[in-house]
Amino acid sequence: MSRTAYAVLIALLVVGSAYVFWPQPVANDAIAVYGGDVPEEFVVRAGGLEQRVSPTSVSIAGLQRPPDSERIAQVWEILRGTKVPKEKIATVPAAELAAYGIDGAREVSAPGVSIRWVPSGDHGLVWDGTRQRLSTVPRFTVDRLDAVANRLDDTAIVPAPHQVTRIVSGTSRLMKTAIGWSDQAHPGRPTCNVRAERVIDLVRSLRLERLDAAAIDGLPIRAACTIGGVDGSGDGLVLSIRSAGADGWITAGALPPQPLSAGALDAWCRALADLATDRLIDVDIARARSAFVGVAVERGGATWFSASRRGIAYRPEGNAWEVAWDGGRERASESAIVALAQAVTRLEVDQVQTRSAEQGPSLLATTIRLKMHNGSEIVLIIDGGRAMTATHVGVVTSLPAELAALGPDALLDPHLIVEAPERISKIQRQDHLTEGAVREVLAKGDDGGWRRSWPERATVDGAAVSRLVRALCVATTGPVRLASAADRAALEHPEVEIDLHLSPRADTGLTSDIADIEDTMSRDRGFAFKRIDGSWRAVDKESGASYVVHDEFVQLLRSPLADDVVYPVVPSLVRSISIVRGSSGFVIAATADGWRISSGDQPAASQVADDTEVRRLLRTLSDIRSNRREPLAKPVLPGEAVLTIACEMPAYGNGSEVLTLRIAHAVGASAAASVDGTRSIVALPKGRFLVDQAMLMVLDADAERFLAAPTR
């Protein structure tokens, strides 16, 4: 290209850029709907309220409130900033406004100023009385004006909660001092920073939304406090919480009572009641969680166990925690460690006092050290019925469950293994319960497919093996304990054994100082399964940790792997089941109290589900086998499906995955079906497959089948 051509091209680009980015001028005949000055004082009528606005206050419903300067500025910004062409402006005297539906219910007025507006169909009308001009504006302009002008007072009941330095509740008189919130009435108490700030947070959330006076004088007072300023002068602002059943109300001084939701009512009552309790540790672990890096527990002056993060090692599922004790080290549950730390801060004591030099712990005391990122420690000592810190001591009144069951096993991770499924490259199964003691070795080939390599080479069903891998990598167990005598006996005489070989984790691109060393090498894991005291337990062959596992989990470990598995669901992992037939459906979800069933369009109206029927459904789903596979056929599309079943299960790392089974109309004795999944680690069968209609009829059930029988 010649220089001339380049010059022409550059000129075209410059002209084009100027055309695109040059600001477009406003039409010369565009006129603001209000072009006058902003009065210092004015009256606003909107939303059925009249508000008298001055620079320092807003008079509304008989109350003098501080102004919301930002909203007031927005009102005038809308009126002065909205411009319309001349052809959308008409001269209309006040006497003719009724013909346009303008009645003064929406108005800003001041001496020499009268601005009214009204929505009208898909547009709005704004009338400037000074010039008797009626402007037609977009509908969103008057809608925005309605929303902003509705309340011009600051609705925060306490506009500056950070300035509150006094809280009086019951016999507690808390003052914010240089060392924190201290009880002036009881100088021997520890600081109450966390609990006082929790009250301040609730104060910060209070809003004056209702302006009418609700009749609540007859309701009982559940809690009350007085908040005040830094010098302690005056009576302060009295906050009273009343309730009738689940309905709550709060009054702040002479302001109208404000409703409280059930959650807010409970939060207020708990927060004020907590001010009367004594806790030795004044730290909010929930807020300081990122700075919390470990815990160490000493008993009798020697280290009992400790838990800490595994350095800076990166893992997809997050930084791992480990618990270590004399003779062992295992992966720990982060949630259990945080719960232990929170229990330390929840420990309540009575007869609290400043600790003297003579009030030291005995040799049998238990010391808990919470380690923080900056190297500091939060130390709590429990010595029989006493608890103490470096500064205070008291008598234990309530011992949280995490402290009552203190021990390294309480911190163990409830997962059998926490490894990426692709790392498992070999599985050895030994079923000693089956006649002839079934033993086999499964190996993963270079193509990612699974085959039996011993005792003889044979093909296996990829979906069945992948389901087994999923169960091992994702399953959450019941209570975990360190090996007991019965667990050690299970290692000697197991009923089922599973041994795994883990290959190094695929290259993550991390440098050696960040990558977890255990991810860079091969590892072997093994578990011995045996029924102990009525429950199946999986005992780690290396550490001896003993896990309670579901019966269905062990059944899956023992299942044949040569069958054509259709729906590779793991029953013990399922969190929810969605069943849709045509346009209707229902959901069965696992909760802390068992299974519950709800309609697809009314998820909140759930009912108790029959646990036996739900388990039977899950077993049926996992037992579906195909008569014939058609891997090249198109899968059953949502529009073809007469029955759709979706099971949600936990995925490796964080989140969950959903396996969806779609079943088409039956043709003869068989029906076509297909499976797909989200984030699936399972080798799902491709295409579609044929399944016995008789088996599928068991799945095609109404919601009533899964309802639990009413209790009498």
N, C-alpha and C positions, 0 to 999 in steps of 0.2 A: 504494500500500500504506500502511495506517495505521501510526501509531507503535506501537500494540499488536501489530499483525502483525509489525513489525520486531523488537519485543522478544521475541515468541515464537520467531521464526526464530533470533535470536541465542542464546536459551536452548537451543534444540535443537542448534545447532552446538557450544556449550560442552559439553553433555552427551555429544554424539557424540564430540567430541575426547577427552574424559576416558575414554570407553569404549575408544577405539582405542589411545590412547597411555599410559594409566595402567598402570604395571608390574603384571603378574599375580603374585599371591603364590604362593610355593612351598607345596605341600601341607604341612599341619602335621605329617603323619606321615612325611614324607620323612626318611630317615636316611642319613648319609654312610657309605660302605662301610668307611672307616677314620676314626675320630674321635679317635684318640690323638695324642700329641705326636710331633714329628719327632726321632728320635734323632740324636746327633752322628755316631756311627759305626754302620754297619750293613753287612750282607752281601746282595748281590743275585745270584740265580741266574737267568740268562735266556740263551737262545741257546746253550746248552751251555757257558757260561762262568760262573765264580764271580768276583765282584768284591767286594773289601773296601774300603769307602768310608769315608774320614775327611775332616775339613775341609781337609786339606792334600794328600791323595794318594788314588789309587785303585790297589790292588794287583790286577793282572790277569795271568794266565798267567805268573806269576813276575816280572813287571815292576812297578816303582813308577812310576806315571804321574801327572801333574797332573790334578786333577779338572775335569770340565766342569760348572761350577756351574749353568749354565742347564738342562742336561738333568737334573741331579739334582733341581733345583727342580720340573721338570715331572713327575717321578715322583710326588712328594708332592702336587703340585697335582691330578693325576688321582685319586689315592687319597682325598684329603681333600675334593676338590671334586665327586666323583661321588656323587649322592644318589638313593636309590630308595625307593619306598613300602614300608610295613611288610609288605604282602602279598607282596612279592618278597624277603623275608628269611626264612631258616629257620635254626633252631638245629641245627648239625651238629658233633658231636665229631670230633676228629682221627682217631680210629679208623675213621670211616665215610667219609673223604674219597675213598678208592679207588673207591667206588661212583659217584662223580661225575667220575672221571677225573683227580682232582687228586693228583699224586704228588710235588710239591715241586720239579719241574724249573723252575718259575717261582715264585720266592719272594723276598720281602724280609724279612730277619730281623735281630733285635737282641735284647739282653736284655729279656724281657718283650714282644717284638713278633714276630709271625709272620703275614705276609700272603702268601697264595698265590692264583694265578689260572690260568684255563684257558679257551680258547675252547670253546664247546659248541654246534654247529650255527649257528643264526643269532643266537645271543646269547653272553654270556660269564658266567663265574662268578668271584666274588672272595670269598675266605674270610679273615676276620679271626680269627686264633687266640686273641687275648686274650679276645674275647667269644664265640668259637665261633659266629660268625654267617656264613652263606653268602648272599651277595647276588647276584641275577640282574641283570645289566647289559646294555646294548646291546653288540653284537659289536664295534663300532668302538672301544669303551672298552678292551677287552683287546688289540685289535690295536694301538692307539696305545701302550699300556703296553709291549707287546712291542718296538715300534720304538724307544721312548725308552730303555728299561732295557737294551737289548742292549749298549750301550757307554756307560759313564758317565765314561770318562777323556777328556781332551782329545786327540783323535787327531792334532792338528798336531804333527809331529815337532819343529819349532822354533816354540814358541808365540808368540815375539815376534821375528819376523824383522827388524823395523825397528830392533832394537837391535844387529844384527850390524854390527860396525865393522872387521872384519878378514877378509880372504879370502886364503889362501895356495894357490897352484896353480903347480906347476912352479917356475920361478925367480922368479915374480911374487909380491910380498908387498904386497898392497894394504891401505891403511889409509884410513879415512874421516876426513878432516881438514876444516879450515875452508874450504878451496878445493875440496873434493871428494875423490874416491877417487884417491889417489896411490900410486905404487909406491915403497915405502921402499927396496927393493933396487936400484932404478934411478932415481935422482932426476931424470935428464934426460928421462924420458918425460913425455908429456902426461898429463892426467888421464884416468881410465878410467870416468867416471861412468855412461855408457850401458851399457857391458858389465858393470860391477859390479852395477848395478841389475837387469840381466837375470838374473844369477845369483841375486840376492835374490828376484826374482819366482818363480824355480823353487824356491827353498827354501821360499817361502811356500806353494807348492802341495803340498808333501810331506805325506802322511798315513800314519799307522800303521794300515793296514787288515789286514794279515796278522800274526798273532801266533805262527804256527809258524815254526820255523827251517828255511828252504829250504837244500838242499845246493848251494851255489854256489861253494865254495872253489876248485874246479878251473877255474872260468871266468876268462878273462883280464880284467884291469882295463883298461877303455877310457879312463877319466879319473878324476881325484880332486882333491879340494880340502879345505882345512880352514877352518872359519869360527869366529870367536871374538869376544870382547867388546871393550869400549872400551879397557881398560887393557893388552890384549895378554898378560895373564898366563894361565897354564895351557896345556894342550895344545890346547884348542878341540875342536870336534866334527868328526870326520873323515867326509867323504862319499866313498864309492867307487862308481863305476859299472862294472858288469860286463855282459857280453853273450855270448849264444850264438846267432848268426844274428840274427833279428829280435827275439828275446826279450831284454829288458833287466832288470837288477836294480840297486837302489841300497841301500847299507847306510849307516846313520847311527850311528856309534859302535858300541855293543854291542846296539843294537836289531835285531830280526829283519829280514832283507832284505825289501825291498818291490819288487813287480814294476813295470816301466816299460813303457808302450806304445811302439810303434815311433817314434811322433812325439815322445814325451817323452824317449826314449833319444837321438834325434837332437838334440833341443833342448839337453840337458845336455852332450853331447859338443861341439856347436858353441859353446855359451856358454863352456865352460871353455877350449877351444882358442883362442877369440877373446881371452882375457886375455893370451895370449902375443904377439899381434900389436900393431903400433903404428899408430894412426890419428891424424892431426893434428886432425881436427874431432870434438869430443866432444859431439855434439848428436843427439838422436833426432828426425829429421824427421817420422816417422810420428806421434809424439805431439804434436809442435809444428806439425802441418800447418795448423791453423786460423790460426796466427800467422804462417805463411809467406806473404808477399804478392808476391814477385817475385825475379827473378834478373837480374843484369847481367854480361856477359862482356866483358873488355877484352883486346885483343891489341896488343902493341907500344905500350902507353900510351894507345891510343885505343879508344873504345867499338866493339865488334864487333857485338854484338846484345844485346837485352834482352827480357825477358818479364815481364808483369805482369797483374794483374786489371784489367778495364775498369771501374775506379771502383766505385761502389756500385750500378751498373745492375742492375736485376732482370730476369731472364729465366726462363721456366719450366724450362729445362734447367739452370739454375744460373748463377752468375756466370761470364761468359766470360773467357778469357785471350787475350792477344794477344802475338805475338812481333814485334819491330820490328828492322829493320836498315837500313843506309844504302841507301835506294832502295826500301824496301817495308815494309809492315805487314800481317800476316795473322792470322787466328784461330789460336790455338795449342791444343795438346792438354794438358789439365791433367795427365793421367797421365804424359806425357812430361816435363813440367816437374818434377813431383814426383820422377820417376825420376832426373832429372839432379841434383836436390838430394840425394837419397839416395846417389847415386854419390859425391858430394863427401864424405859422411861415411864411405863404405866404402873410400876410397882408403887403401891400406896402404903403409907406408914402412919402410925399414930404416935402421940407423945413425942413429936419431933423436937429436937433441941440442937443447939450448937455443940459439936463434938469436942470433948476435952481430951487431953493427952492420955488420961486414964481409961478412956473408952475405946481402946483398940480392939481389933479382932482376935479371936482365939486361933490356935494352931489348926483347928478343923474348919475354919471359915472357907467359903467359896468366893473367889474374886473373879469378876467379869470385867474385862477390859475391851471397850469399843474403840477401835483404832481409826483415826481420821487421816485424811490425805496429807494434812500439813504436819503430821508427826505427833499431834496431840492425842491424848487418850481420855476417854470418859470411863471412870472407874466406879463400880458398884460392888460392895462387899455384903454378902449374906452370911450371917453367923447365927445359926439356929433361928430364933424368933426375932432377931434384930437385923436391921439393914443399915448400912452406913456409907458415907462418902468421906472425902478428906475433911469436909467441913461440918457435916450434920450426921445425926444418928436418930433412929426411930424404931418403933415396934412394928413389925410387918402385920398388916391387917388383911391384905388381899394379895396372894401370890399368883400371878398369871400362869396359865397352863404351860407356857414355854419355859418358865423357870422351874416349875414343879417337876417337869419331865426333862430336866437338863441332862444332856449327854451327847456324845458325838453322833450316835445313831439317829438322833432327832433331826440332824442337819443333812443326812444323806439324800442324794438326789433320788427321787422315786422312779426315774427311768432306768431300765435295765442297762441300756447303752445310749449314749448321745453321740452318735456318729452319722455321717452322711451315708445314705444307703449304698451309694456307688462304691464305697470303700470295701464293702463285704464282697470278697472274691471266692470264698470257699465256706461251705457249711457241712458239718458232720452231724448227723442225727442218729441217736440210739434210743430206741423205744424198748425198754426192758419189760414193759407190761404186755407187749404183744408176744404171742407164742412164737418161739424161735428167735426172739430178741432181734427185731428189725434194726439193721445198721446200714447206713449208706453215706456216701460222700458226694456232695454236689459242688461242681466247679463252674465258674463263669469264664467263658471263652473270650478271645480277643474281640469278637463281634458283639459282646455284651449278652449273649444268650447263655442260658443255663443248661447243663447236661449232668447226668449221673456219671461219675467217674469210677465208682467202686460200690459194690463188689464186681459189677460188670457195667460196661458202658451202655447207657440207655438214654433215650430222650425223656424229658420231663416237660410239664406244662409251664410255660414261662410266666403266665399270670399267677399260677399257684405259688411258684417260688417267689415271685416278686411280692405277693401278699405276705408270705412268711417273712421276707426281709422288712417289709413295712411294719409288721407287728413287732419285730425285734427292735427296730430303730425308733419307733414312735410311742410304743405302749407305755402308759403310766401305770405303775403298780400301786398296791396298797401300802400299809405301814412297812417301814424298813427297820431292820435291827442288825446289830452285830451278831456274829455266829454264836448260837447257843449249842448245847450238847446235842440237841435233836438235829440242828442244822449240820453239825460236823458229821453226825451219823448219816445224813443224807448224802454227803460227799462220798462216803464209803460205799453206800448202797443206794444209788439213785434209781428212780423209776423211769425217768426220761433224761437224756443228756443232749445239750446243744453246744457245739463248739464252733467258733467262727474264726476265720482268718481275715484280717483287715489289711488291705494294701495301703500304701501311702496316699494321702489325699492328693487329688489332682492339683497341678500347679496353679496357685492362686495369684502369682505375680508378686507375692510379698517377699520382702527381704528377710534374711535369716534371723535378724534381731527382732522381728515382729512375728514371724510365723511361729506357731506352736510346735515345739520339737516333736510332740507325739503325733503330729500330722505328717511328719516327714519320714516316718519309718513304719515298717510293717508291725502289726500287733496281733496277738491271739487273745480271744476272750472265750470263756466257757462257763456254762451254768448247769447245775444238777437240780432236777425238779423232783419233788416228792411231796406227797400229801402229809402234812403235819398238823395235828390238832384240828382236823376237819377242813383245812384250807391248803390249797396248793402253794408251795413256796419254791422260789428260784434262788438257789444259793450260788453266789459267785465263787468259782473254783479258786480264784486268786486271792481275793480279799476276805471271803467268808461272809460278806454282807448278804442278808437274807431278805427277799422281797415276797410279799403276798401277791399272787397273780390270779386272774379269773380262771374259772373252769374252762370257759370258751377259748381262752388263750392257749391253754395246754392242749385242748382238743385240736386247735388249728396246728400246733406244732407236730401233732401226731398224724395229721391228715395225709392221705396219699397225694403225691405230687404228679402223678401221671394222668390225672383226669383233666377234662377240658373245662376249666373254671370259667364261668360266664361273668359273674359279678364279684370281683375280688375284694369284697368288703371284709373288714375285720370287726366282728360283732362287738368285742369288748372296747373298741375305740370309738364307736359311733356316738356323736353328740346330738344329732337330730336326724329325723327321717321325714322327708316330704313326699306325700303320695297325691298325685293329681290324676283324676279321671275326667276327661273332657274339660269342662270349664270350672269344675269344682274340685276341691282338694282339702287336705288337712295336714297338720304338722305334728309330729311327736318329738318332743325335745327333752333331753336329760337336764334335770335340775339337781340342786343339792338335796332335795327331798324326794327324788325319784323322777319317774317319767311323767310328763304332762302332755295332753293333747289339746289342740286348738284348731279352729277353722282357719282356712287360708286367708279369709278376708276379715277375721276377727282374732288376731293373734293375742290380744290382751285377755280375752275371755277363755282361759284355759281350764281344763278339768283333769283330775287325776286319772292316769292311764294304768292299765293292768300290766304289771311288770312281766308276768309270765307270758302274756300274749305278745308283748313287744319283743321279748327274747326269742320267742318262737318265730316271729317274723324275721328277725335278724339271722337266725340259724337257717331258715328257709332260703333267704337271699344268698347266703354264703354257700349253700349246697346246690345251687342251680348249676346244672351241667348241660352242655349242648349236644344235640344229636348230630348236627353237621355244621361245619363252618363254611362261610363263603367270604374269604378274606378280600376278594376283589370287588365284592358288591358294595353299593353305597350304603352307609349306615342309615338306620331308621331316623327320618327327619322328625322334628317336633310336630309338624302338621300331620304326619302319618300315625303318630303314637296314640293309642287308646288308653295307655297306662304309662305314667312316668313316675319313677321312684328315684329320689336323690338322697344320698346319705352324706352328711358332713362329718369329717374326721380331722383330727389334728395332723398337720403336716410337719415334716422335719424342720427344725428351727422354729420360726414363728408363724403364726397364722394357721389356716386350715385349708383343706381341699375338699372338693365335692365330687363324688362319683355318681353319675346319672345313668340309670337304666331305662331305655325306651322300648316299649313293646307294641308291635303293630297288631292289626286284626289277625285272628287265627285263620289259617287255611287248612282245613281238615283237622288232623290231630296235633298240628304244630303251629307255632307262631314265631315270626321273625322278631329279633331283638338286637340291640346294639348298646354299647357302653362308651361314654366319654368321661373325661375328668379334667379338673383344674389343678395345676401344680402337681399332677400325679407322678408318683415314683414307681408306679406299677406298670408292667408291660401289659397294657390293655389289649384285648383281642380286637383286631381290625375288621372292618367291614361289618357284616351281620351274621347271625347264627340262628339256627332253628332250635327251639326248646319245646318240650312236651307241653301241650295245652293243659293237661291235668295238673302239672306242677305250678303253672302260672295262675291257675284258678285259685290256688291258696293265697296268692298275693292280692288278688282282686277283691278286697274286702272293704266294707264301709267303716266309717270311724267308730260306729257303735261297738264293733268287735273289740276295740282296744280300750274301751272305757272300763274303769275299775268298778266293781259292784259297790253300791252305796253301803256305808257302814251304819250299823244300827246302834 
